[in-house]
Amino acid sequence: MTQIQPPPAVAVVDRLLKKARELGASDLHLDPGEESIRVRVRVHGVLESIDEVPIDLHAQIIGRLKALGDLLVYRSDVPQEGRIPAARSRLPHDVRIATYPTVCGERVAIRFDAIETKLGRLEDLGFDGSVWKSLRDAIEQPDGVVLVTGPSGSGKTTTLYAGLRHLAQQGRPRSIVTVEDPIERRIPGVVQTQVDNVAGLDFSRALRSLLRQDPEVLLVGEIRDRETARIALEAGLTGHLVVSTIHAGTAPLVFARLLEMGVEPFVLTSAVRGVLAQRLVRSICTESRCIDLGDKCPSCGGSGYSGRVPIAEWVPMTPELRRVILSRGDGEDLTGAATEAGFKSLSDAGELAIESRRTTREEVRRVLGGV
């Protein structure tokens, strides 16, 4: 009996998704050019090319991916976002898809949710001992706000999920709820909610509603605007523990960002217990024969790195910091106040990781810049 072969585009899509997963990629990029589609993956934070696909297949490949993700196949002039269910992608979990129109055709980015990664304990994430203990102590409090900052792909969600898992496994039962965009992993014992902007369920509206659900712990996926910031911090003042992410360059600059959003200084100083800023750097390969094996090393494939570890800075609310916030100091003043209180910066954490041979200076420089 003759086996029916799938169309070329279907076979290419299946092959690329499978290959990206086998490489442990967090992202898969399809960038159209004049003669071919460049295929790249991001592995351990580094983008690398893995294939070139004939441009003649571009329309069919994009159409196939859009169909899998329930996007509008006939629209190529606007960005679109969706999710490809595991049952369609033949992967063990859903993946997110986003398209974007370019001069050479639509570009596609696919994000692989880290569902297969085992949810670890806070102490197992690789933070410096003083950092994870400070974070643990902060989230074990009955109220207040704990914030995590860092760029996309820096492990913020993994840290927050480990924190929630830590709370869910404690002896005292607690009502833990989240509002996320998207829900990246399911956490046993935690009630999770997905933002739906089309239906009008954004972070601020979901957060207002969740406060009527008698929660004790709230995870807000991201503080993006003044209203969400106001509700989250006021919740931290009224008997709830709130954990969330926010984008800022460093931990001290989170306070400057919130002040710029219009959060009142006295609310900020009363609600926030601490801010964690983190990055991920590739760790040095620990295979004893790595140098001898070269590109055949089973752990790193010759790159010299295997896995990633976090470097982080933790800034608690101190009297010095409180004074600067109440006087509406700028980012430089806030960083100075944190330093006076013994603040160890991301650069300091990078130096410590280099000295302990967890990573290299080149890797820290790649992630942090001129170090």
Protein Blocks (a to p, Z undefined) as FASTA:
>chain_A
ZZddddfklmmmmmmmmmmmmnopabdcddddfkbccddddeehiacdfbdcdfklmmmm
mmmmmmmnopafklckbccdddddfklnopabdcdddddddfkbccddddddfklpccdd
fklnopafklmmmmmmmmmpmbdcdddeddehilmmmmmmmmmmmmmmpmbdcddddddd
ddfbdcehiacddddfknopafklmmmmmmmnopabdcdfbacbfklmmmmmmmmmnopa
cddddddfblmlmmmmmmmnopafklmmmmpnbdcdddddddddfbfklmmnmmmlfkln
onopgcjddddddddddfklmmmmmnopafklmmmmmmmnopacfklmmmmmmmnopacf
klmmmmnopZZ
